[in-house]
Amino acid sequence: MSFQADNDRESFVAVQKNGDGDITAFKTCKGRVLNYEQALNEVQSGAIQGVNAFKGRDGDTYIRGDADGDPSNNLDQLPTF
């Protein structure tokens, strides 16, 4: 994995959710809108800070916020757009 300097890395600032409340897209601090697959690719490449990719029990890979003990900055708590 190649990591860039933190000042070059983007972060997620807002999310879109479907009718079930699942996150389907992300908006970055630079205003880019990424669908889930695009966002996952960028997280895995190290381009997005504050999040990581993990493999769920179902075998699929998902995005989650880095564990910092603060539930207020979880991805589900981000504003919607």
Stockholm file with secondary structure:
# STOCKHOLM 1.0

chainA/1-81         MSFQADNDRESFVAVQKNGDGDITAFKTCKGRVLNYEQALNEVQSGAIQGVNAFKGRDGDTYIRGDADGDPSNNLDQLPTF
#=GR chainA/1-81 SS CCCCCTTTCBCEEEEEECTTSCEEEEEETTSCEEEHHHHHHHHHHTCBSSEEEEECTTSCEEEEECCCSCGGGSGGGSCBC
#=GC SS_cons        CCCCCTTTCBCEEEEEECTTSCEEEEEETTSCEEEHHHHHHHHHHTCBSSEEEEECTTSCEEEEECCCSCGGGSGGGSCBC
//
